[in-house]
């Protein structure tokens, strides 16, 4: 258990940041799943810019690594082009 006031504050801050990071990561995974399960090229192509933007925002916040984001975006583009 934390003894110092700053340590207690750090625990609270870490918890709220952890929950926010979980929310954003889950939102990204749901968006990826949605676009991957789409079988129509037009619909998937319309969703791609929104998902790409979401991935870029997660990189900016430090939730995912930039190389992982590049791999995700590349995979989505390939999948949509193959539809």
Long-range contacts (C-beta under 8 A, 24 or more apart in sequence): 21-61, 21-63, 24-57, 24-58, 24-61, 24-63, 25-58, 25-63, 25-64, 27-54, 28-54, 28-55, 28-58, 28-64, 32-72, 32-76, 35-76, 35-80, 36-76, 36-79, 39-83, 40-83, 41-80, 41-83, 44-79, 44-80, 44-83, 45-80, 48-76, 48-77, 48-80, 51-76, 52-76
